[in-house]
């Protein structure tokens, strides 16, 4: 196994930011379905309209980005950002004025 396989520059995070309309019952249903698709694909809520997913490689990140693109709702704004684990590790996270630790990636099983 190569030592750079788990490099902080190879491991990726996919972040999905969205602002979807929720004025009508139908819009709320569409927004809920979009969130459910993200969760079903292994994304975790970071904030209410920000979901993130840890990916072991750029190739894997591209797969999940394509899945998000296939489930985009007709209305609203969605942004997909892919960053390296190294970049993610530079994030400073605060709750109020107290600094907290970044979320740790969950253990994932890869089948080949």
N, C-alpha and C positions, 0 to 999 in steps of 0.2 A: 504494500500500500504506500503510495507516494505521500511524503510529508507535507506537500503543499495542497493536498486534497482538501484539507480543512482550514486552509488559509483564510484569514479575516478579509482578504481581498477577493476570495472566490465565493465564499458564503454570501448569500444575498437576503435582503428583506424586501418584500413588496408591500407598499403602503397604498391604501385606497382611501382617498378623501372624497366625500360627496355632500352635496346640498340638494336634496330632492324635495319637490313640492309635496305638502301634506295638508292642503286646504280641504280637499274632499275625501270622502270615504274611499273612493277608488284610488286616489293618489297615495293615501296612507297604506293601502293594500299593496300597491306597486313598490313603495319604499320598503315595506316589510319583507316582501318577496326578494328584493335585491339584497337586503341584509342577510336573509336566510341562505341565499345562494353563496354569499361570502363565507358564512359560518360553515356551510356544508363542504366548502372547498378548503377548509382548514384555517381560515382567517380568524383572528381574535380581535375583539373590540378594544381599541386603545383609548379612544374617546367616543362619544355618541356617534359621530359621523366620520370616524377615522378607524379603519380596520387594518391590521397588519398580519403578515405571514412570513415565517422564517423558511428559507429555501436553501438546500445544500449546494446549489450551483446556479450559475447564470441561466443555463439551459432549463432548469426546473423553474426558475423565476419567470422565464418567457412563457412556459406552459400555463402557469397560473395567471399571468397577465392576459393571455389570449382568452382564458375562461371568463375572466372579468369582462373583457370587451364583448364577448358573446352574450352576456347577460345585462348589458347596459339598458337602463330604462329610456323611453323615448324623450322624457323631459327631465330637466334638472342638470346639475353640473357634477361631473365625476372626474377626478384626477388620479392617475396611477403613477406611482413613483417607485423605481427600483434603485436601491442603494446597497452598498457593500456592508458587511458586518462591521468592518472598521469604521465606516462613516456612521452607522447606527450607534456604535459604541461611544462616539463623540457627543451624542445628544445629552443635554442636561435636562433633567426632569424634576419638576417641583410640584408639590401639593401645598398651595398657599406659599409660605416663605421657606418651608422645610424641603430640603433636597431629598429625593428618594432614589432608590436603585432602579435601573432600567429593567424591563421584563426580560426574563431568561427564556431562551428558546426551549420549546417542549421537545422531548425525545420523539423522533420520528423514525419509523421503520421503513427502509428502502428495500423494495423487491426488484430484482433484476430479471 
